Each structure stands twice: as C-alpha cells, then as structure tokens.
Amino acid sequence: SLHDALPILEWAVKYCDFDFLLKTDDDVFVNTYKLVDYLRRPQTSKRQLYLGNVAQRQKTRRRGKWALSLQEYQSNFLPKFCLGPGYVLSKDLVSRFVEIFDVKKPLKLEDVYMGMLAERIGVTPSNHSGFITYSEEKHCTYNSKWILVHEASPYCIMKLFNKALEERFRQVRSEE
C-alpha cells in the first residue's frame, strides 16, 4: 500500500547503498539473474530509470477495487505508470520521489501515485515485456525472457527459481 511505500523509500535512501530499488508484491517471482543482467547492460540507463510493465492511457475507474473518486483524482485518464506487482526505480528517482511525496494528499493506489510523481518531475516510465504482471496462463510456466511473474504461489516461485538457476548454470558452463 502507499502508506508502506514512503517509509520504505525513505529508509532505502537513508540507510542503503544501492543503484536500483525493486518493488514487488509477495506473490511475485523475480528472476534475479535476468534482472541484474538487464540492469548491468551498458545501454540500460542508471539514472531516471522507472522500469516495469507500463500502463498507458488507462481510464480512471470510478467503481470497484481500483476506484478513485473525483475528489481523489480529477482526470479521466491515469498517468503512465508501472503496474504495481513489480517495478524498478533508480536511486536518483527514489530520492526525488521521497522529496516530492505529498504526505497530506497521497493517492491510495501506490503504483498510480508513483506514475504521478514520475510525471511531475518529467520522467517517462520504461516498458519491459519481461515484467509479466498479469498472465492468462495460470499454470506455473518458465520463460527465459521473463524477469518478473505476478500471481505465483510459493510452490511456483520455488519451481521457477530452480528453472532460472538451472538455466544460469548451463549459461556459465557454456562460457567456461
């Protein structure tokens, strides 16, 4: 939730030495090998990086679980934002978000609020097709192109991690 987000961001800025921060839900598998490989690429931006599965021109919902009232959010369209199950922020963005976070008027939808903060400072979220925040496939399938998979059971997370580990071992052996 958004009320958890600010203290976590503040704590990270104050006490951690990091280049990137990954925010995920607890039902998400993260292929840390693929993620680190991606972040280490020379062409991956080390600053102003806001990376995930980007929602574009979504209509503001006024009813249901993800609803925002007109008092909470006036526009009929949401800003571009990375969907909440998982996204990456570079350290400079985490610091800026902490500075401009409005404690009095935060939005209840944490992922949308991060998009609002990014928009406020002129940062466009970067889409990565390997961030699978919603999948039609409800069975536990490994895909080597995926970095993040939402709605994974604890069993599935272990299974996918073992597959990622096997793939990494094969990769390392072939490089020797």
Helices and strands as residue ranges (DSSP letters): H 2-15, E 20-24, E 28-30, H 32-40, E 50-55, E 81-90, H 91-100, H 110-120, E 126-127, E 131-132, E 148-150, H 154-175
